[in-house]
Amino acid sequence: MKDHYRIWAIGMFLVAMLSVLTIVKISNVNTYATFPLKLNEQHENLTEGFIVNQNGANAITDRFFEYLRKVNGVTHDDSVYTVNGIRAEDFPAYFAGTYINEEGKLVVQITDTYYSSNYKDSDWYKEFTGIVQSEAFYCHSVKYSYGELVNAISEVTLGKLAKRLKTRGVSISIAYIDDYRNQVMIGFGSQSDYDAVIDELDSDIYSVQITDGGIQDATGLHPGEKIIVAATPISVACRVKRNYPDGSSVMVY
């Protein structure tokens, strides 16, 4: 009876250990999968904790872009669409953008061909953390790489697609990369413009809409002024004239 009891006790112990291991494994997966993804859209009454997190997130993205500029150089060619002087092909294939969540923390978008639930074991993760010298960020899977997004907005503002829109007498009122939605957002000033070109923008990499009003010339900002935002990165532009080799010109931002 004692031997029988000992065998039963050992068996129960093993079952308990397996249950604990199962819980630990599930918990480990959840540490990758359960994190707040919602974009922060609050601009006022931000908590001290949020500000601390956001400063840390900004430091990470700054180090990433500084690294890309150092390794690949900065492009000043106006005929090439760049982000902070960085060309589409210079972004890592796994990288798909960044944004700040409601906790003020950084979410790094990763293309789904590279992403996995245990991404901290991936080579790209080790490479990225080596570049930014931090693991204080979350990762999330999306469809398009940042290089693809840059190429998409380049095509609609500088490339063949832009020329086709021009032949239809249509001009874009706003265009920007939305890191959170993993799309290029395109705005037209009227329903007629929208209807005239929507067939040219049938890829889901574009989100097309009719904007309220046009681009505002005066925003209350000045050259060199520090800008602090609490959500996704923004772009600030000034109005300039672009001259083409054939003598024509166009006002752009």
N, C-alpha and C positions, 0 to 999 in steps of 0.2 A: 504493500500500500504506500509506503514511504517513497519507493522508487516511482510508482505511478504518479504520486502527487508531485514529485520533483520534475518529472517529464511534463506534466500538465502546467506547472508553474513556469518552466522554461519556455514552453510553447506560448503561453499567455504573454510572457515578457517579450518574445520575438514579435508577436502580433502588435503589441503596444509600440515597440520600436519602429516597426514598419509604418504604423499609423502616424507616428511623429515625423518620420522621414517624408511621408506623403504630404503632411501639412507644411513642412519646411519647403518642400519642392514647390508646392502651389504658391506659398507665400513668396518665394523667390521670383516666380513668374510674375506675380502681381506687382512686385516692386518695379518691374519694367512696364507693365501694362496699365496700371491704374494711377494716372496722374492728371491733374487738371489741364485740359486742353483749351478751354475757352479763352479767346483773346481779350485782353484788358481793354475796355473802352471808357474807363473812368478817368477823368482828367483833374478832378478836384477832390479835396478831402482824402488824399491818399495817406495811408498809414506809414509810420516810420519804418515798419518792417518791409512794406512794399518798396519804399525808396531804397532801402539797403539792398534788397534783392535786385532791383532794377539797375542800380549802380554796378553790381557784380555782373549782371547780364551784359550791360554795355561794355564792360571791360573785356569780356570774353569775345564779343563780336569785333571790338576794336583790334584785339590781338590777331584774330583770324584774318581780317582785311589787311592789316599791316604785313602779315606774313605773305599773303598773296601778292601784294605790291612789291615786296622785297624780292620774292622769287621770280616773278614774271615781269616786273617793271610796270610803269604806268603808261597807258595809251592816250595820246593827245589828238589823235586823228578824228576830226569831226564827222567823217563819213562812216565811222564805226561806232555802234552803240555800246557803251560801257557803263558799268556801275562802279562809281568811285575810281574810274580809270582802269577797271579790270574788265577784260574781254570775256565773252561767253566761254570760250574754250579753256580759259585759265581757272575756272571754278572746278573743284573736284566733282567727279561724276556722281558721287553719293550725296552731295550737298544740294539742298533744295530751298534754302532760305531760313529765316529765323523770325520769331516774334516773341512778345512778352505776354505771359498769361496773367490771370487775375490775381496771382500771388506776387507778381512782379518778377517772376522767374523766367529764364530763357527756355524756349522750346526750339529745338533745331529740327527742321524738316529734313527727312532722309528719303531718297527715292526707294520705291517698294522693291526694286530689284536687289537692293543692298540690305534693306531692313529685315530684322528678325526679332522675335520676342526676347531673345537673350543677346541683344546687340552689343552688350559690353564685352563680349568675347570676340567681336568682329575686328578684322584688321583695320577697317575704315575708322572704327571708334577709337582704336589705339592711336591711329594717325591724327585724328582730329583733336583728341585730348592732349597729344604731344604738342600740337601747334598752339592751342589756347592755354595750355598749362592749368587745366581745371576740369572737373567733372560735375560742376554745379549747374547742370542743365538737364532737360528732358529731351527725348527724341520721339519723333512721330513719323509715320510712313505716309508718303504722298506719291502722286503719279509722276510729276514732271521735275526734272532736275533744274537747278537754277540756270545752268547753261542753256537749257531748252527755253526757259522763260525769257532770258535775255535775247536769244535768237528770235523768239516770237514777237517781242515788242520791237526789235530792230526791223523785222520784216514789214511791220505795219506802219512804222514811222520813217524808215530810210530805204527799205528794200523794194522788191517788185510789187508787193502787195500795196505799198504806199502809192506807187505810180498808178496802179489800177484804180485805186480809190480816187486819185486826182483826175483821171480821165472821165470819171463819172461826175465830176464837179462837187465832190464831197470832201470835207475836211474834218478831221477828228478834233473834238473840243478838249478831250482829256485822255491820257493813256498812262498807265503805270502798272508796275508789278505788285501784285498783292501776295506777299509771302504767306499769309495766313490761309487764304483760299487756294493758293498754288495755281493762280491764274494771272493772265494779263487782262486788266480791266480797261475797256474801251468805251468812251462816251461820245455820243453825237448830239448836236444841239437841236435836232428836230426829228419828227417821225419820218418825214420824207427822206432825210439823209440816212436814217436807220434802215428804212425799207430798201433804199438803193444799193446798199452794200452788205446787208446781213448775209447774203449767200456767199460772199467772199470770206466771211469769218465764221464758218460752220464748224471749226474745230473746238473741242471743249477746253482747249488751252486758253481760249478767249471768252470773256464774259462781256457781252455787249449790252449797253443800256442807253437810254435817252437822258441826258443830264439837264438839270434845272439851271438855265442861264449859261453864260460862257465863262471863260477864264477871267479871274479878277486881276486887274492890273495892280491894284494897291492892296497890300496885305498887312501893312504895319510892321514889316520886317525890313532890316537894313543890312547891307553887305557886311559880313564879318560878325554879325550879331549871333550870340549863342542861343540855340533853340533847344528847349527841353520838351519832350513828349513822353506820354505815359503809355502809349500803345505801340503799334507796329512802326518801323522806320518810315520817315516821310522824305519827300524830295522838295527842295525849294528852288525855284527857277526865276530868272529875269528875262525880259523880252529883248531879243536881238534880231538882227537881220542876217540871214544866211544867203550868201552870194554863190551862184552856180557858174560853172565855166562858160555857159552859153550867154551869160550876161543877165539872166533872170535872177530874181531874188524872192525870198519869202520871209515873213515874220514868224519866228519860232520862239520857243521858250527853253 
